[in-house]
Amino acid sequence: MSVEATAAEVEIEEGDGVTRREFLNYAWLASLGIFTAQLAGVSYLFAMPRFRAGEFGGVFPLGPAINLPEVGIAPEKNSKGRFWFVRSEEGVYALYIVCTHLGCLFQWQATENRFICPCHGSQFSRTGQYLTGPAPRNLDMFVVRVEDDQGNVLAETPAEEGPVPTPVPDPDAQVMVDTGARLQGKHK
Ligand code: FES
């Protein structure tokens, strides 16, 4: 190669048919492709729900609103979802089954019309309000959501505790309990 060889000539001669500039371009594009694929993978994992429907931490579908239990019927325990589903005059609640004192599992006592914890005797009303005993606060509750067939939320447990008012606007709307959304009971 003569001393006067141009830069273009050097590039052509250095590779096996691929110049250094082309090689660097390919390497850069390959890195960009790998980075984009990794980013897409991470975004997909973040977008995926962490829990499947019907497993604790996820959403528990309870069917159409028209099938809600009647007012005054005994609270129904959903062991898999770890909640008591309650219907009162005001609406529906999903109460976390764990006592707010030291974590025992309280039970519904029909004769007393209240929840009573077997460990230290804390008592709570049908809607989870603290009544007596060493528990420091009301029962925790999960968010109950009512959605139409388009997935629009028609009603939802308010952030400051309370029921989803019933009857809901659409009797065919789907009722679900989101066990990934727990509201802490208010302190007494
Ligand atoms: S754990 Fe329920 S009263 Fe103590």
py3Dmol code that shows the C-alpha trace and the ligand (Angstrom):
import py3Dmol

protein = """\
ATOM      1  CA  MET A   1       0.000   0.000   0.000  1.00  0.00           C
ATOM      2  CA  SER A   2       1.447   3.368  -0.976  1.00  0.00           C
ATOM      3  CA  VAL A   3       1.902   6.092   1.624  1.00  0.00           C
ATOM      4  CA  GLU A   4      -0.591   8.201  -0.270  1.00  0.00           C
ATOM      5  CA  ALA A   5      -3.415   5.654   0.063  1.00  0.00           C
ATOM      6  CA  THR A   6      -6.651   7.324   0.924  1.00  0.00           C
ATOM      7  CA  ALA A   7      -8.734   6.511   4.050  1.00  0.00           C
ATOM      8  CA  ALA A   8     -11.342   4.806   1.869  1.00  0.00           C
ATOM      9  CA  GLU A   9      -8.725   2.505   0.425  1.00  0.00           C
ATOM     10  CA  VAL A  10      -7.500   1.619   3.941  1.00  0.00           C
ATOM     11  CA  GLU A  11     -11.060   0.677   4.992  1.00  0.00           C
ATOM     12  CA  ILE A  12     -11.517  -1.533   1.939  1.00  0.00           C
ATOM     13  CA  GLU A  13      -8.266  -3.349   2.541  1.00  0.00           C
ATOM     14  CA  GLU A  14      -8.661  -3.951   6.334  1.00  0.00           C
ATOM     15  CA  GLY A  15     -11.603  -6.355   6.437  1.00  0.00           C
ATOM     16  CA  ASP A  16     -12.468  -9.592   4.682  1.00  0.00           C
ATOM     17  CA  GLY A  17     -14.884  -7.860   2.363  1.00  0.00           C
ATOM     18  CA  VAL A  18     -16.313  -5.729   5.224  1.00  0.00           C
ATOM     19  CA  THR A  19     -14.853  -2.355   6.042  1.00  0.00           C
ATOM     20  CA  ARG A  20     -14.238  -1.285   9.625  1.00  0.00           C
ATOM     21  CA  ARG A  21     -16.981   1.307   9.354  1.00  0.00           C
ATOM     22  CA  GLU A  22     -19.482  -1.306   8.164  1.00  0.00           C
ATOM     23  CA  PHE A  23     -18.419  -3.664  10.920  1.00  0.00           C
ATOM     24  CA  LEU A  24     -18.939  -0.972  13.567  1.00  0.00           C
ATOM     25  CA  ASN A  25     -22.344  -0.116  12.090  1.00  0.00           C
ATOM     26  CA  TYR A  26     -23.411  -3.768  12.238  1.00  0.00           C
ATOM     27  CA  ALA A  27     -22.165  -4.113  15.818  1.00  0.00           C
ATOM     28  CA  TRP A  28     -24.010  -0.965  16.848  1.00  0.00           C
ATOM     29  CA  LEU A  29     -27.236  -2.145  15.212  1.00  0.00           C
ATOM     30  CA  ALA A  30     -26.927  -5.559  16.856  1.00  0.00           C
ATOM     31  CA  SER A  31     -26.437  -3.937  20.288  1.00  0.00           C
ATOM     32  CA  LEU A  32     -29.446  -1.708  19.681  1.00  0.00           C
ATOM     33  CA  GLY A  33     -31.541  -4.730  18.694  1.00  0.00           C
ATOM     34  CA  ILE A  34     -30.562  -6.667  21.820  1.00  0.00           C
ATOM     35  CA  PHE A  35     -31.249  -3.656  24.028  1.00  0.00           C
ATOM     36  CA  THR A  36     -34.679  -3.113  22.423  1.00  0.00           C
ATOM     37  CA  ALA A  37     -35.590  -6.788  22.843  1.00  0.00           C
ATOM     38  CA  GLN A  38     -34.576  -6.711  26.510  1.00  0.00           C
ATOM     39  CA  LEU A  39     -36.563  -3.523  27.083  1.00  0.00           C
ATOM     40  CA  ALA A  40     -39.632  -5.056  25.434  1.00  0.00           C
ATOM     41  CA  GLY A  41     -39.264  -8.175  27.609  1.00  0.00           C
ATOM     42  CA  VAL A  42     -39.031  -6.168  30.830  1.00  0.00           C
ATOM     43  CA  SER A  43     -42.007  -3.986  29.837  1.00  0.00           C
ATOM     44  CA  TYR A  44     -44.065  -7.088  29.095  1.00  0.00           C
ATOM     45  CA  LEU A  45     -43.266  -8.596  32.498  1.00  0.00           C
ATOM     46  CA  PHE A  46     -44.252  -5.352  34.235  1.00  0.00           C
ATOM     47  CA  ALA A  47     -47.513  -5.197  32.292  1.00  0.00           C
ATOM     48  CA  MET A  48     -48.447  -8.776  33.210  1.00  0.00           C
ATOM     49  CA  PRO A  49     -50.624  -9.114  36.326  1.00  0.00           C
ATOM     50  CA  ARG A  50     -48.554 -10.566  39.161  1.00  0.00           C
ATOM     51  CA  PHE A  51     -51.338 -12.892  40.241  1.00  0.00           C
ATOM     52  CA  ARG A  52     -53.864 -14.821  38.233  1.00  0.00           C
ATOM     53  CA  ALA A  53     -57.593 -14.459  38.771  1.00  0.00           C
ATOM     54  CA  GLY A  54     -58.734 -16.773  41.532  1.00  0.00           C
ATOM     55  CA  GLU A  55     -55.458 -16.856  43.424  1.00  0.00           C
ATOM     56  CA  PHE A  56     -54.823 -14.816  46.540  1.00  0.00           C
ATOM     57  CA  GLY A  57     -53.300 -11.495  45.556  1.00  0.00           C
ATOM     58  CA  GLY A  58     -55.364 -11.432  42.381  1.00  0.00           C
ATOM     59  CA  VAL A  59     -58.968 -10.791  41.475  1.00  0.00           C
ATOM     60  CA  PHE A  60     -61.799 -13.114  42.523  1.00  0.00           C
ATOM     61  CA  PRO A  61     -64.784 -12.920  40.140  1.00  0.00           C
ATOM     62  CA  LEU A  62     -68.085 -13.367  41.983  1.00  0.00           C
ATOM     63  CA  GLY A  63     -70.456 -13.299  39.017  1.00  0.00           C
ATOM     64  CA  PRO A  64     -73.224 -10.886  38.078  1.00  0.00           C
ATOM     65  CA  ALA A  65     -74.572  -8.368  40.573  1.00  0.00           C
ATOM     66  CA  ILE A  66     -78.015  -9.869  40.309  1.00  0.00           C
ATOM     67  CA  ASN A  67     -76.667 -12.916  42.178  1.00  0.00           C
ATOM     68  CA  LEU A  68     -75.385 -10.970  45.176  1.00  0.00           C
ATOM     69  CA  PRO A  69     -76.490 -12.443  48.502  1.00  0.00           C
ATOM     70  CA  GLU A  70     -79.587 -10.925  50.013  1.00  0.00           C
ATOM     71  CA  VAL A  71     -79.444  -8.367  52.784  1.00  0.00           C
ATOM     72  CA  GLY A  72     -79.249  -9.998  56.201  1.00  0.00           C
ATOM     73  CA  ILE A  73     -77.844 -13.294  55.000  1.00  0.00           C
ATOM     74  CA  ALA A  74     -74.855 -14.578  57.012  1.00  0.00           C
ATOM     75  CA  PRO A  75     -71.413 -13.452  55.780  1.00  0.00           C
ATOM     76  CA  GLU A  76     -69.856 -15.970  53.439  1.00  0.00           C
ATOM     77  CA  LYS A  77     -66.242 -17.027  53.894  1.00  0.00           C
ATOM     78  CA  ASN A  78     -64.040 -17.328  50.818  1.00  0.00           C
ATOM     79  CA  SER A  79     -61.067 -19.278  52.170  1.00  0.00           C
ATOM     80  CA  LYS A  80     -59.062 -19.171  48.964  1.00  0.00           C
ATOM     81  CA  GLY A  81     -59.491 -15.414  48.672  1.00  0.00           C
ATOM     82  CA  ARG A  82     -59.100 -14.955  52.443  1.00  0.00           C
ATOM     83  CA  PHE A  83     -62.116 -12.729  52.806  1.00  0.00           C
ATOM     84  CA  TRP A  84     -65.605 -12.710  54.256  1.00  0.00           C
ATOM     85  CA  PHE A  85     -68.106 -11.433  51.714  1.00  0.00           C
ATOM     86  CA  VAL A  86     -70.743  -9.399  53.498  1.00  0.00           C
ATOM     87  CA  ARG A  87     -74.016  -7.888  52.338  1.00  0.00           C
ATOM     88  CA  SER A  88     -75.551  -5.227  54.536  1.00  0.00           C
ATOM     89  CA  GLU A  89     -78.308  -2.676  54.088  1.00  0.00           C
ATOM     90  CA  GLU A  90     -75.744  -0.231  52.701  1.00  0.00           C
ATOM     91  CA  GLY A  91     -73.953  -2.499  50.270  1.00  0.00           C
ATOM     92  CA  VAL A  92     -71.262  -5.157  50.001  1.00  0.00           C
ATOM     93  CA  TYR A  93     -67.874  -5.594  51.666  1.00  0.00           C
ATOM     94  CA  ALA A  94     -65.014  -8.074  51.441  1.00  0.00           C
ATOM     95  CA  LEU A  95     -63.407  -8.263  54.895  1.00  0.00           C
ATOM     96  CA  TYR A  96     -59.899  -9.701  55.272  1.00  0.00           C
ATOM     97  CA  ILE A  97     -60.156 -12.814  57.450  1.00  0.00           C
ATOM     98  CA  VAL A  98     -57.238 -11.862  59.730  1.00  0.00           C
ATOM     99  CA  CYS A  99     -57.848 -10.157  63.088  1.00  0.00           C
ATOM    100  CA  THR A 100     -56.286  -6.715  63.403  1.00  0.00           C
ATOM    101  CA  HIS A 101     -54.964  -7.536  66.887  1.00  0.00           C
ATOM    102  CA  LEU A 102     -52.358 -10.277  66.496  1.00  0.00           C
ATOM    103  CA  GLY A 103     -53.436 -11.993  63.326  1.00  0.00           C
ATOM    104  CA  CYS A 104     -55.736 -14.827  64.404  1.00  0.00           C
ATOM    105  CA  LEU A 105     -58.628 -15.867  62.195  1.00  0.00           C
ATOM    106  CA  PHE A 106     -61.905 -14.534  63.568  1.00  0.00           C
ATOM    107  CA  GLN A 107     -65.227 -16.275  62.962  1.00  0.00           C
ATOM    108  CA  TRP A 108     -68.794 -15.243  62.310  1.00  0.00           C
ATOM    109  CA  GLN A 109     -71.022 -15.889  65.331  1.00  0.00           C
ATOM    110  CA  ALA A 110     -74.585 -15.876  64.057  1.00  0.00           C
ATOM    111  CA  THR A 111     -76.140 -15.891  67.525  1.00  0.00           C
ATOM    112  CA  GLU A 112     -74.183 -12.745  68.429  1.00  0.00           C
ATOM    113  CA  ASN A 113     -74.571 -11.206  64.968  1.00  0.00           C
ATOM    114  CA  ARG A 114     -70.885 -10.292  64.924  1.00  0.00           C
ATOM    115  CA  PHE A 115     -67.389 -11.550  64.212  1.00  0.00           C
ATOM    116  CA  ILE A 116     -65.490 -12.804  67.270  1.00  0.00           C
ATOM    117  CA  CYS A 117     -61.805 -13.621  67.448  1.00  0.00           C
ATOM    118  CA  PRO A 118     -61.076 -16.817  69.408  1.00  0.00           C
ATOM    119  CA  CYS A 119     -57.623 -15.692  70.558  1.00  0.00           C
ATOM    120  CA  HIS A 120     -58.247 -12.649  72.754  1.00  0.00           C
ATOM    121  CA  GLY A 121     -61.924 -11.951  72.213  1.00  0.00           C
ATOM    122  CA  SER A 122     -61.906  -8.936  69.912  1.00  0.00           C
ATOM    123  CA  GLN A 123     -65.301  -8.389  68.323  1.00  0.00           C
ATOM    124  CA  PHE A 124     -66.343  -6.672  65.130  1.00  0.00           C
ATOM    125  CA  SER A 125     -69.657  -5.825  63.566  1.00  0.00           C
ATOM    126  CA  ARG A 126     -70.957  -7.452  60.392  1.00  0.00           C
ATOM    127  CA  THR A 127     -69.372  -4.642  58.393  1.00  0.00           C
ATOM    128  CA  GLY A 128     -66.001  -4.884  60.149  1.00  0.00           C
ATOM    129  CA  GLN A 129     -66.320  -2.070  62.686  1.00  0.00           C
ATOM    130  CA  TYR A 130     -64.400  -2.541  65.926  1.00  0.00           C
ATOM    131  CA  LEU A 131     -66.755  -3.265  68.845  1.00  0.00           C
ATOM    132  CA  THR A 132     -64.677  -4.429  71.791  1.00  0.00           C
ATOM    133  CA  GLY A 133     -61.460  -6.228  72.780  1.00  0.00           C
ATOM    134  CA  PRO A 134     -57.747  -5.563  72.333  1.00  0.00           C
ATOM    135  CA  ALA A 135     -57.803  -5.081  68.544  1.00  0.00           C
ATOM    136  CA  PRO A 136     -56.599  -1.563  67.733  1.00  0.00           C
ATOM    137  CA  ARG A 137     -58.751  -0.933  64.683  1.00  0.00           C
ATOM    138  CA  ASN A 138     -61.531  -1.994  62.363  1.00  0.00           C
ATOM    139  CA  LEU A 139     -61.055  -5.004  60.126  1.00  0.00           C
ATOM    140  CA  ASP A 140     -59.147  -4.541  56.912  1.00  0.00           C
ATOM    141  CA  MET A 141     -61.094  -4.880  53.697  1.00  0.00           C
ATOM    142  CA  PHE A 142     -60.387  -5.658  50.067  1.00  0.00           C
ATOM    143  CA  VAL A 143     -61.622  -3.534  47.217  1.00  0.00           C
ATOM    144  CA  VAL A 144     -64.864  -4.793  45.693  1.00  0.00           C
ATOM    145  CA  ARG A 145     -65.337  -3.678  42.114  1.00  0.00           C
ATOM    146  CA  VAL A 146     -68.349  -3.785  39.794  1.00  0.00           C
ATOM    147  CA  GLU A 147     -67.640  -3.675  36.072  1.00  0.00           C
ATOM    148  CA  ASP A 148     -69.853  -3.693  32.982  1.00  0.00           C
ATOM    149  CA  ASP A 149     -69.138  -5.963  30.011  1.00  0.00           C
ATOM    150  CA  GLN A 150     -66.817  -3.338  28.528  1.00  0.00           C
ATOM    151  CA  GLY A 151     -64.659  -3.373  31.649  1.00  0.00           C
ATOM    152  CA  ASN A 152     -65.881   0.048  32.807  1.00  0.00           C
ATOM    153  CA  VAL A 153     -65.914   0.381  36.583  1.00  0.00           C
ATOM    154  CA  LEU A 154     -69.466   1.180  37.713  1.00  0.00           C
ATOM    155  CA  ALA A 155     -68.800   1.083  41.441  1.00  0.00           C
ATOM    156  CA  GLU A 156     -65.887   0.429  43.750  1.00  0.00           C
ATOM    157  CA  THR A 157     -65.107   0.285  47.477  1.00  0.00           C
ATOM    158  CA  PRO A 158     -64.220   3.840  48.540  1.00  0.00           C
ATOM    159  CA  ALA A 159     -60.631   4.451  49.650  1.00  0.00           C
ATOM    160  CA  GLU A 160     -61.791   5.607  53.093  1.00  0.00           C
ATOM    161  CA  GLU A 161     -63.520   2.230  53.844  1.00  0.00           C
ATOM    162  CA  GLY A 162     -67.182   1.564  53.302  1.00  0.00           C
ATOM    163  CA  PRO A 163     -69.446  -0.518  51.110  1.00  0.00           C
ATOM    164  CA  VAL A 164     -70.040  -0.682  47.425  1.00  0.00           C
ATOM    165  CA  PRO A 165     -73.612   0.621  47.481  1.00  0.00           C
ATOM    166  CA  THR A 166     -76.305  -1.763  46.337  1.00  0.00           C
ATOM    167  CA  PRO A 167     -78.247  -2.291  44.225  1.00  0.00           C
ATOM    168  CA  VAL A 168     -75.646  -1.531  41.558  1.00  0.00           C
ATOM    169  CA  PRO A 169     -76.725   0.347  38.379  1.00  0.00           C
ATOM    170  CA  ASP A 170     -76.559  -2.729  36.142  1.00  0.00           C
ATOM    171  CA  PRO A 171     -77.738  -6.100  37.510  1.00  0.00           C
ATOM    172  CA  ASP A 172     -75.691  -7.889  34.834  1.00  0.00           C
ATOM    173  CA  ALA A 173     -72.481  -6.113  35.811  1.00  0.00           C
ATOM    174  CA  GLN A 174     -69.742  -8.357  37.159  1.00  0.00           C
ATOM    175  CA  VAL A 175     -68.746  -8.205  40.814  1.00  0.00           C
ATOM    176  CA  MET A 176     -65.181  -8.978  41.796  1.00  0.00           C
ATOM    177  CA  VAL A 177     -62.943  -8.773  44.836  1.00  0.00           C
ATOM    178  CA  ASP A 178     -59.410  -7.524  44.316  1.00  0.00           C
ATOM    179  CA  THR A 179     -57.311  -9.240  46.990  1.00  0.00           C
ATOM    180  CA  GLY A 180     -54.301  -7.265  45.795  1.00  0.00           C
ATOM    181  CA  ALA A 181     -55.944  -4.054  47.025  1.00  0.00           C
ATOM    182  CA  ARG A 182     -56.330  -4.086  50.819  1.00  0.00           C
ATOM    183  CA  LEU A 183     -57.586  -1.090  52.768  1.00  0.00           C
ATOM    184  CA  GLN A 184     -56.440  -0.882  56.362  1.00  0.00           C
ATOM    185  CA  GLY A 185     -59.226  -0.556  58.930  1.00  0.00           C
ATOM    186  CA  LYS A 186     -59.464   2.750  60.780  1.00  0.00           C
ATOM    187  CA  HIS A 187     -58.030   2.974  64.298  1.00  0.00           C
ATOM    188  CA  LYS A 188     -60.524   3.099  67.129  1.00  0.00           C
TER     189      LYS A 188
END
"""
ligand_1 = """\
4
FES
S -55.616 -11.922 67.641
Fe -57.699 -11.467 67.615
S -58.081 -10.647 69.556
Fe -55.995 -11.073 69.587
"""
view = py3Dmol.view(width=600, height=400)
view.addModel(protein, "pdb")
view.setStyle({"model": 0}, {"cartoon": {"style": "trace"}})
view.addModel(ligand_1, "xyz")
view.setStyle({"model": 1}, {"stick": {}})
view.zoomTo()
view.show()
